[in-house]
Amino acid sequence: MVTDWKLPNGELVAPGARVIGLNTQAMNTQNWWVFGMREDPGNHMKWLEDELSAIEKAGGVAYLIGHI
């Protein structure tokens, strides 16, 4: 779900900005659940590529964060 951030007065904080949080555990070589999946477990990178393309086409900006 994509939601624009608004101030209490209704003004958009950062029009077109999106924060994408990545679960980088899928790429962790010590994650035994995905050990045999060497190519994009769960289509994670394909999804990211699609999201970034849509944001770029809309003239927006993306902030990527990740954790392991």
N, CA, C and O atoms as a Maestro MAE file, in Angstrom:
{
 s_m_m2io_version
 :::
 2.0.0
}

f_m_ct {
 s_m_title
 :::
 protein
 m_atom[272] {
  # First column is atom index #
  i_m_mmod_type
  r_m_x_coord
  r_m_y_coord
  r_m_z_coord
  i_m_residue_number
  s_m_chain_name
  s_m_pdb_residue_name
  s_m_pdb_atom_name
  i_m_atomic_number
  :::
  1 25 0.843 -1.179 0.000 1 A "MET " " N  " 7
  2 3 0.000 0.000 0.000 1 A "MET " " CA " 6
  3 2 0.886 1.238 0.000 1 A "MET " " C  " 6
  4 15 1.835 1.325 0.779 1 A "MET " " O  " 8
  5 25 0.585 2.174 -0.852 2 A "VAL " " N  " 7
  6 3 1.352 3.410 -0.957 2 A "VAL " " CA " 6
  7 2 0.512 4.544 -0.405 2 A "VAL " " C  " 6
  8 15 -0.637 4.731 -0.804 2 A "VAL " " O  " 8
  9 25 1.089 5.297 0.513 3 A "THR " " N  " 7
  10 3 0.387 6.414 1.120 3 A "THR " " CA " 6
  11 2 1.287 7.640 1.080 3 A "THR " " C  " 6
  12 15 2.480 7.547 1.366 3 A "THR " " O  " 8
  13 25 0.715 8.798 0.722 4 A "ASP " " N  " 7
  14 3 1.467 10.044 0.778 4 A "ASP " " CA " 6
  15 2 1.494 10.537 2.218 4 A "ASP " " C  " 6
  16 15 0.515 10.401 2.952 4 A "ASP " " O  " 8
  17 25 2.616 11.106 2.610 5 A "TRP " " N  " 7
  18 3 2.754 11.641 3.956 5 A "TRP " " CA " 6
  19 2 2.251 13.068 3.974 5 A "TRP " " C  " 6
  20 15 2.622 13.882 3.127 5 A "TRP " " O  " 8
  21 25 1.397 13.368 4.953 6 A "LYS " " N  " 7
  22 3 0.816 14.702 5.045 6 A "LYS " " CA " 6
  23 2 1.052 15.289 6.428 6 A "LYS " " C  " 6
  24 15 1.092 14.579 7.433 6 A "LYS " " O  " 8
  25 25 1.206 16.614 6.447 7 A "LEU " " N  " 7
  26 3 1.277 17.351 7.696 7 A "LEU " " CA " 6
  27 2 -0.133 17.505 8.243 7 A "LEU " " C  " 6
  28 15 -1.100 17.264 7.521 7 A "LEU " " O  " 8
  29 25 -0.271 17.902 9.511 8 A "PRO " " N  " 7
  30 3 -1.618 18.084 10.072 8 A "PRO " " CA " 6
  31 2 -2.486 19.053 9.261 8 A "PRO " " C  " 6
  32 15 -3.712 18.936 9.270 8 A "PRO " " O  " 8
  33 25 -1.864 20.008 8.561 9 A "ASN " " N  " 7
  34 3 -2.640 20.958 7.756 9 A "ASN " " CA " 6
  35 2 -3.004 20.393 6.380 9 A "ASN " " C  " 6
  36 15 -3.630 21.088 5.581 9 A "ASN " " O  " 8
  37 25 -2.624 19.146 6.090 10 A "GLY " " N  " 7
  38 3 -2.958 18.502 4.833 10 A "GLY " " CA " 6
  39 2 -1.908 18.654 3.747 10 A "GLY " " C  " 6
  40 15 -2.036 18.048 2.683 10 A "GLY " " O  " 8
  41 25 -0.867 19.453 3.989 11 A "GLU " " N  " 7
  42 3 0.194 19.659 3.005 11 A "GLU " " CA " 6
  43 2 1.036 18.388 2.867 11 A "GLU " " C  " 6
  44 15 1.384 17.746 3.858 11 A "GLU " " O  " 8
  45 25 1.355 18.042 1.615 12 A "LEU " " N  " 7
  46 3 2.197 16.871 1.382 12 A "LEU " " CA " 6
  47 2 3.617 17.149 1.844 12 A "LEU " " C  " 6
  48 15 4.174 18.208 1.555 12 A "LEU " " O  " 8
  49 25 4.199 16.204 2.556 13 A "VAL " " N  " 7
  50 3 5.564 16.351 3.061 13 A "VAL " " CA " 6
  51 2 6.576 16.187 1.938 13 A "VAL " " C  " 6
  52 15 7.461 17.026 1.771 13 A "VAL " " O  " 8
  53 25 6.454 15.134 1.185 14 A "ALA " " N  " 7
  54 3 7.400 14.861 0.103 14 A "ALA " " CA " 6
  55 2 6.631 14.220 -1.053 14 A "ALA " " C  " 6
  56 15 6.608 12.996 -1.178 14 A "ALA " " O  " 8
  57 25 6.004 15.038 -1.895 15 A "PRO " " N  " 7
  58 3 5.211 14.468 -2.989 15 A "PRO " " CA " 6
  59 2 6.046 13.530 -3.864 15 A "PRO " " C  " 6
  60 15 7.145 13.880 -4.294 15 A "PRO " " O  " 8
  61 25 5.523 12.366 -4.115 16 A "GLY " " N  " 7
  62 3 6.207 11.404 -4.972 16 A "GLY " " CA " 6
  63 2 7.295 10.602 -4.290 16 A "GLY " " C  " 6
  64 15 7.910 9.745 -4.925 16 A "GLY " " O  " 8
  65 25 7.553 10.855 -3.009 17 A "ALA " " N  " 7
  66 3 8.610 10.132 -2.291 17 A "ALA " " CA " 6
  67 2 8.052 8.834 -1.716 17 A "ALA " " C  " 6
  68 15 6.923 8.784 -1.229 17 A "ALA " " O  " 8
  69 25 8.864 7.796 -1.784 18 A "ARG " " N  " 7
  70 3 8.491 6.502 -1.227 18 A "ARG " " CA " 6
  71 2 9.671 5.928 -0.447 18 A "ARG " " C  " 6
  72 15 10.826 6.106 -0.836 18 A "ARG " " O  " 8
  73 25 9.378 5.247 0.643 19 A "VAL " " N  " 7
  74 3 10.388 4.517 1.401 19 A "VAL " " CA " 6
  75 2 10.143 3.039 1.149 19 A "VAL " " C  " 6
  76 15 9.034 2.543 1.354 19 A "VAL " " O  " 8
  77 25 11.171 2.340 0.709 20 A "ILE " " N  " 7
  78 3 11.063 0.913 0.454 20 A "ILE " " CA " 6
  79 2 11.995 0.202 1.425 20 A "ILE " " C  " 6
  80 15 13.211 0.393 1.390 20 A "ILE " " O  " 8
  81 25 11.416 -0.615 2.284 21 A "GLY " " N  " 7
  82 3 12.192 -1.404 3.233 21 A "GLY " " CA " 6
  83 2 12.397 -2.806 2.692 21 A "GLY " " C  " 6
  84 15 11.433 -3.531 2.449 21 A "GLY " " O  " 8
  85 25 13.643 -3.184 2.504 22 A "LEU " " N  " 7
  86 3 13.966 -4.497 1.953 22 A "LEU " " CA " 6
  87 2 14.353 -5.470 3.052 22 A "LEU " " C  " 6
  88 15 15.108 -5.137 3.966 22 A "LEU " " O  " 8
  89 25 13.828 -6.662 2.944 23 A "ASN " " N  " 7
  90 3 14.257 -7.734 3.831 23 A "ASN " " CA " 6
  91 2 15.441 -8.417 3.143 23 A "ASN " " C  " 6
  92 15 15.251 -9.277 2.283 23 A "ASN " " O  " 8
  93 25 16.633 -8.043 3.513 24 A "THR " " N  " 7
  94 3 17.829 -8.577 2.862 24 A "THR " " CA " 6
  95 2 18.205 -9.968 3.380 24 A "THR " " C  " 6
  96 15 19.216 -10.533 2.965 24 A "THR " " O  " 8
  97 25 17.399 -10.512 4.279 25 A "GLN " " N  " 7
  98 3 17.643 -11.863 4.788 25 A "GLN " " CA " 6
  99 2 17.635 -12.880 3.651 25 A "GLN " " C  " 6
  100 15 18.307 -13.909 3.734 25 A "GLN " " O  " 8
  101 25 16.880 -12.599 2.592 26 A "ALA " " N  " 7
  102 3 16.812 -13.526 1.462 26 A "ALA " " CA " 6
  103 2 18.162 -13.690 0.780 26 A "ALA " " C  " 6
  104 15 18.410 -14.714 0.145 26 A "ALA " " O  " 8
  105 25 19.030 -12.707 0.899 27 A "MET " " N  " 7
  106 3 20.342 -12.776 0.262 27 A "MET " " CA " 6
  107 2 21.460 -13.165 1.232 27 A "MET " " C  " 6
  108 15 22.633 -13.168 0.859 27 A "MET " " O  " 8
  109 25 21.104 -13.484 2.448 28 A "ASN " " N  " 7
  110 3 22.065 -13.887 3.466 28 A "ASN " " CA " 6
  111 2 22.533 -15.321 3.181 28 A "ASN " " C  " 6
  112 15 21.715 -16.239 3.132 28 A "ASN " " O  " 8
  113 25 23.817 -15.511 2.997 29 A "THR " " N  " 7
  114 3 24.350 -16.844 2.681 29 A "THR " " CA " 6
  115 2 24.197 -17.827 3.846 29 A "THR " " C  " 6
  116 15 24.343 -19.035 3.658 29 A "THR " " O  " 8
  117 25 23.907 -17.320 5.044 30 A "GLN " " N  " 7
  118 3 23.699 -18.192 6.196 30 A "GLN " " CA " 6
  119 2 22.215 -18.521 6.417 30 A "GLN " " C  " 6
  120 15 21.871 -19.215 7.373 30 A "GLN " " O  " 8
  121 25 21.341 -18.025 5.536 31 A "ASN " " N  " 7
  122 3 19.910 -18.310 5.634 31 A "ASN " " CA " 6
  123 2 19.638 -19.652 4.955 31 A "ASN " " C  " 6
  124 15 19.556 -19.724 3.728 31 A "ASN " " O  " 8
  125 25 19.501 -20.692 5.734 32 A "TRP " " N  " 7
  126 3 19.361 -22.049 5.201 32 A "TRP " " CA " 6
  127 2 18.039 -22.255 4.480 32 A "TRP " " C  " 6
  128 15 17.937 -23.169 3.662 32 A "TRP " " O  " 8
  129 25 17.024 -21.443 4.750 33 A "TRP " " N  " 7
  130 3 15.724 -21.590 4.094 33 A "TRP " " CA " 6
  131 2 15.811 -21.288 2.598 33 A "TRP " " C  " 6
  132 15 15.042 -21.839 1.812 33 A "TRP " " O  " 8
  133 25 16.733 -20.423 2.203 34 A "VAL " " N  " 7
  134 3 16.847 -20.054 0.784 34 A "VAL " " CA " 6
  135 2 18.173 -20.518 0.190 34 A "VAL " " C  " 6
  136 15 18.577 -20.054 -0.875 34 A "VAL " " O  " 8
  137 25 18.844 -21.431 0.877 35 A "PHE " " N  " 7
  138 3 20.171 -21.872 0.452 35 A "PHE " " CA " 6
  139 2 20.183 -22.400 -0.984 35 A "PHE " " C  " 6
  140 15 21.123 -22.120 -1.728 35 A "PHE " " O  " 8
  141 25 19.170 -23.151 -1.383 36 A "GLY " " N  " 7
  142 3 19.126 -23.721 -2.726 36 A "GLY " " CA " 6
  143 2 18.573 -22.787 -3.786 36 A "GLY " " C  " 6
  144 15 18.614 -23.102 -4.975 36 A "GLY " " O  " 8
  145 25 18.057 -21.643 -3.367 37 A "MET " " N  " 7
  146 3 17.477 -20.679 -4.305 37 A "MET " " CA " 6
  147 2 18.515 -19.630 -4.659 37 A "MET " " C  " 6
  148 15 18.641 -18.630 -3.953 37 A "MET " " O  " 8
  149 25 19.248 -19.830 -5.717 38 A "ARG " " N  " 7
  150 3 20.336 -18.925 -6.063 38 A "ARG " " CA " 6
  151 2 19.881 -17.735 -6.908 38 A "ARG " " C  " 6
  152 15 20.643 -16.786 -7.092 38 A "ARG " " O  " 8
  153 25 18.659 -17.772 -7.418 39 A "GLU " " N  " 7
  154 3 18.188 -16.693 -8.272 39 A "GLU " " CA " 6
  155 2 16.935 -16.047 -7.689 39 A "GLU " " C  " 6
  156 15 15.845 -16.611 -7.782 39 A "GLU " " O  " 8
  157 25 17.081 -14.899 -7.105 40 A "ASP " " N  " 7
  158 3 15.979 -14.047 -6.665 40 A "ASP " " CA " 6
  159 2 14.870 -14.779 -5.902 40 A "ASP " " C  " 6
  160 15 13.770 -14.937 -6.431 40 A "ASP " " O  " 8
  161 25 15.137 -15.228 -4.678 41 A "PRO " " N  " 7
  162 3 14.100 -15.904 -3.889 41 A "PRO " " CA " 6
  163 2 12.853 -15.040 -3.746 41 A "PRO " " C  " 6
  164 15 12.941 -13.877 -3.353 41 A "PRO " " O  " 8
  165 25 11.712 -15.597 -4.060 42 A "GLY " " N  " 7
  166 3 10.448 -14.886 -3.916 42 A "GLY " " CA " 6
  167 2 10.258 -13.736 -4.892 42 A "GLY " " C  " 6
  168 15 9.372 -12.902 -4.704 42 A "GLY " " O  " 8
  169 25 11.081 -13.685 -5.933 43 A "ASN " " N  " 7
  170 3 11.025 -12.579 -6.911 43 A "ASN " " CA " 6
  171 2 11.205 -11.212 -6.257 43 A "ASN " " C  " 6
  172 15 10.636 -10.215 -6.703 43 A "ASN " " O  " 8
  173 25 11.997 -11.185 -5.206 44 A "HIS " " N  " 7
  174 3 12.259 -9.976 -4.430 44 A "HIS " " CA " 6
  175 2 12.866 -8.860 -5.300 44 A "HIS " " C  " 6
  176 15 12.399 -7.721 -5.264 44 A "HIS " " O  " 8
  177 25 13.885 -9.184 -6.064 45 A "MET " " N  " 7
  178 3 14.561 -8.172 -6.883 45 A "MET " " CA " 6
  179 2 13.707 -7.733 -8.074 45 A "MET " " C  " 6
  180 15 13.766 -6.576 -8.488 45 A "MET " " O  " 8
  181 25 12.918 -8.651 -8.621 46 A "LYS " " N  " 7
  182 3 11.999 -8.300 -9.706 46 A "LYS " " CA " 6
  183 2 10.957 -7.308 -9.201 46 A "LYS " " C  " 6
  184 15 10.640 -6.331 -9.880 46 A "LYS " " O  " 8
  185 25 10.428 -7.563 -8.009 47 A "TRP " " N  " 7
  186 3 9.459 -6.651 -7.404 47 A "TRP " " CA " 6
  187 2 10.082 -5.271 -7.205 47 A "TRP " " C  " 6
  188 15 9.461 -4.254 -7.515 47 A "TRP " " O  " 8
  189 25 11.320 -5.237 -6.681 48 A "LEU " " N  " 7
  190 3 12.002 -3.970 -6.451 48 A "LEU " " CA " 6
  191 2 12.207 -3.218 -7.765 48 A "LEU " " C  " 6
  192 15 11.977 -2.010 -7.834 48 A "LEU " " O  " 8
  193 25 12.633 -3.922 -8.791 49 A "GLU " " N  " 7
  194 3 12.833 -3.300 -10.093 49 A "GLU " " CA " 6
  195 2 11.535 -2.680 -10.610 49 A "GLU " " C  " 6
  196 15 11.543 -1.562 -11.126 49 A "GLU " " O  " 8
  197 25 10.429 -3.396 -10.474 50 A "ASP " " N  " 7
  198 3 9.133 -2.879 -10.921 50 A "ASP " " CA " 6
  199 2 8.724 -1.638 -10.132 50 A "ASP " " C  " 6
  200 15 8.237 -0.663 -10.705 50 A "ASP " " O  " 8
  201 25 8.925 -1.681 -8.812 51 A "GLU " " N  " 7
  202 3 8.578 -0.532 -7.969 51 A "GLU " " CA " 6
  203 2 9.407 0.699 -8.331 51 A "GLU " " C  " 6
  204 15 8.873 1.800 -8.471 51 A "GLU " " O  " 8
  205 25 10.716 0.501 -8.480 52 A "LEU " " N  " 7
  206 3 11.585 1.631 -8.808 52 A "LEU " " CA " 6
  207 2 11.273 2.201 -10.185 52 A "LEU " " C  " 6
  208 15 11.347 3.414 -10.384 52 A "LEU " " O  " 8
  209 25 10.928 1.350 -11.125 53 A "SER " " N  " 7
  210 3 10.551 1.829 -12.460 53 A "SER " " CA " 6
  211 2 9.287 2.673 -12.399 53 A "SER " " C  " 6
  212 15 9.211 3.721 -13.042 53 A "SER " " O  " 8
  213 25 8.299 2.230 -11.636 54 A "ALA " " N  " 7
  214 3 7.047 2.976 -11.502 54 A "ALA " " CA " 6
  215 2 7.281 4.325 -10.831 54 A "ALA " " C  " 6
  216 15 6.701 5.331 -11.239 54 A "ALA " " O  " 8
  217 25 8.124 4.350 -9.806 55 A "ILE " " N  " 7
  218 3 8.434 5.599 -9.113 55 A "ILE " " CA " 6
  219 2 9.153 6.560 -10.053 55 A "ILE " " C  " 6
  220 15 8.852 7.754 -10.081 55 A "ILE " " O  " 8
  221 25 10.102 6.035 -10.823 56 A "GLU " " N  " 7
  222 3 10.844 6.862 -11.771 56 A "GLU " " CA " 6
  223 2 9.911 7.455 -12.834 56 A "GLU " " C  " 6
  224 15 10.007 8.639 -13.154 56 A "GLU " " O  " 8
  225 25 9.016 6.637 -13.376 57 A "LYS " " N  " 7
  226 3 8.073 7.119 -14.390 57 A "LYS " " CA " 6
  227 2 7.159 8.208 -13.848 57 A "LYS " " C  " 6
  228 15 6.755 9.109 -14.583 57 A "LYS " " O  " 8
  229 25 6.832 8.123 -12.549 58 A "ALA " " N  " 7
  230 3 5.967 9.119 -11.919 58 A "ALA " " CA " 6
  231 2 6.736 10.369 -11.496 58 A "ALA " " C  " 6
  232 15 6.145 11.321 -10.986 58 A "ALA " " O  " 8
  233 25 8.056 10.366 -11.708 59 A "GLY " " N  " 7
  234 3 8.866 11.519 -11.316 59 A "GLY " " CA " 6
  235 2 9.136 11.600 -9.833 59 A "GLY " " C  " 6
  236 15 9.456 12.667 -9.308 59 A "GLY " " O  " 8
  237 25 9.006 10.472 -9.154 60 A "GLY " " N  " 7
  238 3 9.200 10.446 -7.715 60 A "GLY " " CA " 6
  239 2 10.626 10.107 -7.326 60 A "GLY " " C  " 6
  240 15 11.527 10.040 -8.163 60 A "GLY " " O  " 8
  241 25 10.801 9.897 -6.043 61 A "VAL " " N  " 7
  242 3 12.102 9.548 -5.495 61 A "VAL " " CA " 6
  243 2 11.890 8.405 -4.499 61 A "VAL " " C  " 6
  244 15 10.857 8.340 -3.833 61 A "VAL " " O  " 8
  245 25 12.863 7.514 -4.402 62 A "ALA " " N  " 7
  246 3 12.760 6.383 -3.486 62 A "ALA " " CA " 6
  247 2 13.910 6.401 -2.494 62 A "ALA " " C  " 6
  248 15 15.050 6.707 -2.844 62 A "ALA " " O  " 8
  249 25 13.590 6.069 -1.256 63 A "TYR " " N  " 7
  250 3 14.583 5.885 -0.217 63 A "TYR " " CA " 6
  251 2 14.581 4.416 0.126 63 A "TYR " " C  " 6
  252 15 13.562 3.872 0.551 63 A "TYR " " O  " 8
  253 25 15.724 3.765 -0.057 64 A "LEU " " N  " 7
  254 3 15.818 2.332 0.221 64 A "LEU " " CA " 6
  255 2 16.483 2.099 1.560 64 A "LEU " " C  " 6
  256 15 17.529 2.674 1.862 64 A "LEU " " O  " 8
  257 25 15.863 1.250 2.356 65 A "ILE " " N  " 7
  258 3 16.458 0.826 3.620 65 A "ILE " " CA " 6
  259 2 16.432 -0.691 3.642 65 A "ILE " " C  " 6
  260 15 15.597 -1.304 2.976 65 A "ILE " " O  " 8
  261 25 17.325 -1.301 4.390 66 A "GLY " " N  " 7
  262 3 17.369 -2.745 4.456 66 A "GLY " " CA " 6
  263 2 17.882 -3.215 5.800 66 A "GLY " " C  " 6
  264 15 18.450 -2.442 6.571 66 A "GLY " " O  " 8
  265 25 17.678 -4.466 6.065 67 A "HIS " " N  " 7
  266 3 18.179 -5.067 7.306 67 A "HIS " " CA " 6
  267 2 18.470 -6.526 7.050 67 A "HIS " " C  " 6
  268 15 17.995 -7.113 6.078 67 A "HIS " " O  " 8
  269 25 19.243 -7.090 7.922 68 A "ILE " " N  " 7
  270 3 19.499 -8.526 7.859 68 A "ILE " " CA " 6
  271 2 19.412 -9.075 9.267 68 A "ILE " " C  " 6
  272 15 19.592 -10.275 9.474 68 A "ILE " " O  " 8
  :::
 }
 m_bond[271] {
  # First column is bond index #
  i_m_from
  i_m_to
  i_m_order
  :::
  1 1 2 1
  2 2 3 1
  3 3 4 2
  4 3 5 1
  5 5 6 1
  6 6 7 1
  7 7 8 2
  8 7 9 1
  9 9 10 1
  10 10 11 1
  11 11 12 2
  12 11 13 1
  13 13 14 1
  14 14 15 1
  15 15 16 2
  16 15 17 1
  17 17 18 1
  18 18 19 1
  19 19 20 2
  20 19 21 1
  21 21 22 1
  22 22 23 1
  23 23 24 2
  24 23 25 1
  25 25 26 1
  26 26 27 1
  27 27 28 2
  28 27 29 1
  29 29 30 1
  30 30 31 1
  31 31 32 2
  32 31 33 1
  33 33 34 1
  34 34 35 1
  35 35 36 2
  36 35 37 1
  37 37 38 1
  38 38 39 1
  39 39 40 2
  40 39 41 1
  41 41 42 1
  42 42 43 1
  43 43 44 2
  44 43 45 1
  45 45 46 1
  46 46 47 1
  47 47 48 2
  48 47 49 1
  49 49 50 1
  50 50 51 1
  51 51 52 2
  52 51 53 1
  53 53 54 1
  54 54 55 1
  55 55 56 2
  56 55 57 1
  57 57 58 1
  58 58 59 1
  59 59 60 2
  60 59 61 1
  61 61 62 1
  62 62 63 1
  63 63 64 2
  64 63 65 1
  65 65 66 1
  66 66 67 1
  67 67 68 2
  68 67 69 1
  69 69 70 1
  70 70 71 1
  71 71 72 2
  72 71 73 1
  73 73 74 1
  74 74 75 1
  75 75 76 2
  76 75 77 1
  77 77 78 1
  78 78 79 1
  79 79 80 2
  80 79 81 1
  81 81 82 1
  82 82 83 1
  83 83 84 2
  84 83 85 1
  85 85 86 1
  86 86 87 1
  87 87 88 2
  88 87 89 1
  89 89 90 1
  90 90 91 1
  91 91 92 2
  92 91 93 1
  93 93 94 1
  94 94 95 1
  95 95 96 2
  96 95 97 1
  97 97 98 1
  98 98 99 1
  99 99 100 2
  100 99 101 1
  101 101 102 1
  102 102 103 1
  103 103 104 2
  104 103 105 1
  105 105 106 1
  106 106 107 1
  107 107 108 2
  108 107 109 1
  109 109 110 1
  110 110 111 1
  111 111 112 2
  112 111 113 1
  113 113 114 1
  114 114 115 1
  115 115 116 2
  116 115 117 1
  117 117 118 1
  118 118 119 1
  119 119 120 2
  120 119 121 1
  121 121 122 1
  122 122 123 1
  123 123 124 2
  124 123 125 1
  125 125 126 1
  126 126 127 1
  127 127 128 2
  128 127 129 1
  129 129 130 1
  130 130 131 1
  131 131 132 2
  132 131 133 1
  133 133 134 1
  134 134 135 1
  135 135 136 2
  136 135 137 1
  137 137 138 1
  138 138 139 1
  139 139 140 2
  140 139 141 1
  141 141 142 1
  142 142 143 1
  143 143 144 2
  144 143 145 1
  145 145 146 1
  146 146 147 1
  147 147 148 2
  148 147 149 1
  149 149 150 1
  150 150 151 1
  151 151 152 2
  152 151 153 1
  153 153 154 1
  154 154 155 1
  155 155 156 2
  156 155 157 1
  157 157 158 1
  158 158 159 1
  159 159 160 2
  160 159 161 1
  161 161 162 1
  162 162 163 1
  163 163 164 2
  164 163 165 1
  165 165 166 1
  166 166 167 1
  167 167 168 2
  168 167 169 1
  169 169 170 1
  170 170 171 1
  171 171 172 2
  172 171 173 1
  173 173 174 1
  174 174 175 1
  175 175 176 2
  176 175 177 1
  177 177 178 1
  178 178 179 1
  179 179 180 2
  180 179 181 1
  181 181 182 1
  182 182 183 1
  183 183 184 2
  184 183 185 1
  185 185 186 1
  186 186 187 1
  187 187 188 2
  188 187 189 1
  189 189 190 1
  190 190 191 1
  191 191 192 2
  192 191 193 1
  193 193 194 1
  194 194 195 1
  195 195 196 2
  196 195 197 1
  197 197 198 1
  198 198 199 1
  199 199 200 2
  200 199 201 1
  201 201 202 1
  202 202 203 1
  203 203 204 2
  204 203 205 1
  205 205 206 1
  206 206 207 1
  207 207 208 2
  208 207 209 1
  209 209 210 1
  210 210 211 1
  211 211 212 2
  212 211 213 1
  213 213 214 1
  214 214 215 1
  215 215 216 2
  216 215 217 1
  217 217 218 1
  218 218 219 1
  219 219 220 2
  220 219 221 1
  221 221 222 1
  222 222 223 1
  223 223 224 2
  224 223 225 1
  225 225 226 1
  226 226 227 1
  227 227 228 2
  228 227 229 1
  229 229 230 1
  230 230 231 1
  231 231 232 2
  232 231 233 1
  233 233 234 1
  234 234 235 1
  235 235 236 2
  236 235 237 1
  237 237 238 1
  238 238 239 1
  239 239 240 2
  240 239 241 1
  241 241 242 1
  242 242 243 1
  243 243 244 2
  244 243 245 1
  245 245 246 1
  246 246 247 1
  247 247 248 2
  248 247 249 1
  249 249 250 1
  250 250 251 1
  251 251 252 2
  252 251 253 1
  253 253 254 1
  254 254 255 1
  255 255 256 2
  256 255 257 1
  257 257 258 1
  258 258 259 1
  259 259 260 2
  260 259 261 1
  261 261 262 1
  262 262 263 1
  263 263 264 2
  264 263 265 1
  265 265 266 1
  266 266 267 1
  267 267 268 2
  268 267 269 1
  269 269 270 1
  270 270 271 1
  271 271 272 2
  :::
 }
}
